[in-house]
Each structure stands twice: as structure tokens, then as C-alpha cells.
């Protein structure tokens, strides 16, 4: 049986996605022939900020870091939803853990 291999988007699309990662301060991993995904990793923290199929690199399974067209309520945002900005402290990213400890009893 023949193994499935992902189709790669045209190199111009992959290059554009990698340039967008770079403009956001992300290191791009993948995006070569045979790779299923193109991953953007924040160099300063090691967190994964973008996960895209190699066949469609302009799409990401994760929410964008910043998007003025997306308005959200979160802690301390007040009564009015604010534009999405996940670069601020307190936002969880793929791979983040929250450890909560409490005294028994």
C-alpha cells in the first residue's frame, strides 16, 4: 500500500506565510515537501502561536495573536468588547499549563 503524503501549497503561498510569521516574531517550522503542517513558534517563549496545514498556509487552527476585527470580552476588558490581542499577559497559548494548588480540607 502507498503511504499518504500531504500536498504542499505553492511555494509562493508558503513563503508568504513564513514572511507573516517572521513579521510577528515567529520562527517557522515545516512547510517543505512531505510536511503536513507549517508551525509558527514564538522565539522568546517557545510557545506555538500558529498551526497551519501545509496545503493551506494562510489558515491557522489557533486564534490570531492580533485581529482588530475580532472583539472579545475578557477579564479587565470592562463593559465593551476589545479587539483581540493575545500578546498581553494572561492569555493562554497552545502548550501553556495552569497549575492550581489548594490546601486539603
ChimeraX attribute file (.defattr): number of C-alpha atoms within 10 A of each C-alpha:
attribute: neighborCount
match mode: 1-to-1
recipient: residues
	/A:1	3
	/A:2	4
	/A:3	5
	/A:4	7
	/A:5	10
	/A:6	14
	/A:7	15
	/A:8	20
	/A:9	18
	/A:10	12
	/A:11	12
	/A:12	9
	/A:13	17
	/A:14	21
	/A:15	14
	/A:16	13
	/A:17	23
	/A:18	23
	/A:19	15
	/A:20	15
	/A:21	19
	/A:22	15
	/A:23	10
	/A:24	15
	/A:25	14
	/A:26	22
	/A:27	20
	/A:28	21
	/A:29	14
	/A:30	17
	/A:31	24
	/A:32	15
	/A:33	13
	/A:34	13
	/A:35	16
	/A:36	17
	/A:37	21
	/A:38	24
	/A:39	24
	/A:40	26
	/A:41	21
	/A:42	18
	/A:43	12
	/A:44	9
	/A:45	7
	/A:46	12
	/A:47	16
	/A:48	19
	/A:49	23
	/A:50	26
	/A:51	21
	/A:52	20
	/A:53	21
	/A:54	26
	/A:55	19
	/A:56	17
	/A:57	23
	/A:58	18
	/A:59	15
	/A:60	17
	/A:61	10
	/A:62	13
	/A:63	16
	/A:64	15
	/A:65	15
	/A:66	14
	/A:67	12
	/A:68	9
	/A:69	9
	/A:70	13
	/A:71	13
	/A:72	12
	/A:73	13
	/A:74	14
	/A:75	6
	/A:76	6
	/A:77	11
	/A:78	9
	/A:79	8
	/A:80	10
	/A:81	12
	/A:82	15
	/A:83	15
	/A:84	19
	/A:85	17
	/A:86	16
	/A:87	12
	/A:88	10
	/A:89	7
	/A:90	9
	/A:91	11
	/A:92	13
	/A:93	16
	/A:94	11
	/A:95	9
	/A:96	10
	/A:97	8
	/A:98	6
	/A:99	5
	/A:100	5
	/A:101	6
	/A:102	5
	/A:103	4
	/A:104	4
	/A:105	3
